[in-house]
Amino acid sequence: MLTHGDAGSTQADVVTQNGKITRVGYVSESDMPAGARVIDATNRYVMPGGIDTHTHLEMPFMGTVTVDDYHYGTTAAVAGGTTLLMDFIIPGADQSLVEAYRNWESKAVPKINCDIAFHMAVTYYSEAMMEEMATLTNELGVTSYVVPPKPPPPPSPKQPTTLNLSCGECMCLLITGIPTPRTLSHAQHFTRPA
């Protein structure tokens, strides 16, 4: 196990169950979960999978579509040690955000070879869109929204020009233009429900 500071490295056992690390350190045979498979990684480094937070797979753009589809893009990711991709959903003009999510999900899920999550681009403003953001976050697990440097105009001049996202009890990441350390520090999780 590599540690920060003067401690250097030390050998340790790693126990995983249901895709999660449950224990790191010395694990005796009597502490092993029933039916566990042992993989001897002596003299090797065991590293968690990487996360690529900025992908554009099968994304339509100006009459074209990006060359990597979900199968080839996720296959390449896994070959390089990445086990989670965050792809961008770009809704069509006045398209429902939930509909856009379902379209992207239906393209991706049959082809993926690793975990995926989505950033949702906010391409227009409406009250219905704000309600849909709550649904996306609380029910579908979308926790990242991308707003262009100049947000879409609100429906009336009396409303503020900044978007105030309040999706109930949810935590989500709002990226406006170029991410800064402050906006990135508010990310809580990047997984979507199975």
C-alpha positions in Angstrom: 0.0 0.0 0.0 1.5 3.4 -1.0 0.9 6.2 1.5 1.5 9.9 1.5 4.5 11.3 3.4 7.3 9.4 5.1 5.5 6.1 5.5 6.4 5.0 1.9 4.8 1.7 1.0 3.8 -1.5 2.8 2.2 -4.7 1.9 -1.6 -5.1 2.5 -4.5 -7.3 1.7 -7.5 -5.8 -0.1 -10.9 -7.3 0.3 -13.7 -6.4 -2.0 -17.4 -7.4 -1.9 -20.1 -6.4 -4.3 -17.8 -4.1 -6.2 -16.7 -2.1 -3.1 -13.4 -2.2 -1.0 -14.5 -3.4 2.4 -11.1 -3.9 4.1 -7.4 -2.9 3.6 -4.7 -4.4 5.8 -3.7 -7.8 7.0 -6.6 -10.3 6.5 -6.2 -13.8 8.0 -7.9 -16.8 6.4 -10.5 -16.8 9.2 -11.4 -13.2 8.4 -11.9 -14.0 4.7 -15.6 -13.8 3.5 -17.1 -17.2 2.7 -16.5 -18.3 -0.9 -13.9 -15.5 -1.5 -11.6 -15.8 -4.5 -8.0 -15.1 -3.7 -5.8 -13.3 -6.3 -2.1 -13.3 -5.4 -0.8 -9.8 -6.3 2.5 -10.2 -4.4 5.1 -7.8 -5.7 2.5 -6.0 -7.8 0.6 -2.7 -7.4 -3.2 -3.0 -7.0 -4.8 0.3 -8.2 -8.4 1.4 -8.4 -9.8 2.2 -11.8 -9.5 5.6 -13.2 -12.3 8.1 -13.9 -12.5 10.0 -17.1 -14.8 13.0 -16.4 -15.0 14.5 -19.9 -16.0 12.3 -22.8 -18.1 12.8 -25.9 -19.1 9.4 -27.2 -21.6 9.1 -30.1 -22.2 12.8 -29.8 -24.0 14.6 -32.7 -22.2 17.8 -33.6 -23.0 20.0 -36.6 -24.3 17.2 -38.8 -21.6 14.7 -37.8 -21.2 12.3 -34.9 -18.1 11.7 -32.9 -16.2 8.7 -34.1 -16.0 6.7 -30.8 -19.2 4.9 -30.0 -19.9 3.5 -26.5 -18.5 0.1 -27.3 -15.1 1.3 -28.7 -14.8 4.2 -26.3 -15.4 2.1 -23.2 -13.2 -0.7 -24.5 -10.4 1.7 -24.9 -11.0 3.2 -21.5 -10.8 -0.2 -19.8 -7.6 -1.1 -21.7 -6.0 2.0 -20.2 -7.2 1.4 -16.7 -10.3 3.7 -16.7 -13.4 2.0 -15.2 -15.8 5.0 -15.2 -16.6 7.5 -17.9 -18.7 10.7 -17.5 -20.2 11.5 -20.9 -22.1 14.6 -21.9 -25.8 14.7 -22.8 -26.6 17.5 -25.1 -30.4 17.9 -25.4 -31.9 19.0 -28.7 -33.6 22.4 -29.1 -36.5 22.4 -26.5 -36.1 18.7 -25.9 -37.1 17.4 -22.5 -34.0 16.8 -20.3 -35.5 13.5 -19.2 -36.1 12.5 -22.8 -32.5 13.4 -23.7 -31.2 11.4 -20.7 -33.3 8.3 -21.8 -32.1 8.7 -25.4 -28.4 8.8 -24.3 -28.9 6.0 -21.8 -30.5 3.7 -24.5 -27.6 4.4 -26.9 -25.0 3.7 -24.2 -26.2 0.8 -22.0 -26.3 -2.0 -24.6 -22.7 -1.2 -25.6 -20.7 -0.2 -22.5 -17.8 -2.2 -21.1 -17.3 0.0 -17.9 -19.4 2.2 -15.6 -20.8 5.4 -17.0 -22.4 8.5 -15.6 -23.6 11.7 -17.4 -23.2 15.4 -17.3 -26.4 17.2 -18.5 -25.9 20.2 -20.6 -28.4 23.0 -19.9 -29.2 24.4 -23.3 -32.3 26.4 -22.5 -34.2 27.7 -19.5 -37.8 27.0 -18.5 -39.7 26.1 -15.3 -40.3 22.6 -16.7 -36.6 22.2 -17.2 -36.0 23.1 -13.5 -38.5 20.5 -12.4 -36.9 17.9 -14.7 -33.5 18.7 -13.1 -35.0 17.5 -9.8 -36.2 14.3 -11.4 -32.8 13.7 -13.1 -30.9 14.2 -9.9 -33.2 12.6 -7.4 -34.5 9.7 -9.5 -32.0 9.1 -12.2 -28.7 10.0 -10.5 -27.5 12.8 -12.7 -25.4 15.0 -10.4 -23.5 17.2 -12.8 -25.0 20.0 -14.9 -23.1 22.1 -17.5 -24.2 25.6 -18.2 -22.5 27.7 -20.9 -20.4 30.7 -19.8 -23.4 32.9 -20.8 -26.4 30.9 -19.4 -29.6 30.7 -21.5 -31.8 33.7 -20.9 -34.6 33.3 -18.4 -38.2 33.5 -19.7 -38.8 37.0 -18.4 -36.6 40.0 -17.8 -37.8 40.2 -14.1 -36.1 36.9 -13.3 -32.4 36.6 -12.4 -29.9 35.7 -15.2 -28.2 33.1 -13.0 -29.7 29.7 -12.5 -30.5 28.9 -8.9 -30.6 25.1 -8.8 -32.7 23.7 -5.9 -33.5 20.0 -6.5 -34.9 19.2 -3.1 -32.6 17.3 -0.9 -30.1 16.5 -3.7 -26.5 17.5 -4.1 -25.4 18.3 -7.7 -22.4 19.9 -9.4 -23.0 22.9 -11.5 -20.3 23.6 -14.0 -20.4 27.1 -15.6 -17.9 27.6 -18.4 -14.5 26.4 -17.3 -14.5 24.3 -14.1 -12.6 25.9 -11.2 -11.3 24.1 -8.0 -14.2 25.7 -6.1 -16.9 24.2 -8.4 -15.2 20.8 -8.5 -14.9 20.6 -4.7 -18.7 20.4 -4.5 -18.9 17.1 -6.4 -20.5 14.5 -4.1 -20.8 11.4 -6.2 -20.7 10.4 -9.9 -22.6 7.1 -10.0 -26.0 6.5 -11.3 -28.4 4.0 -9.9 -28.4 0.5 -11.5 
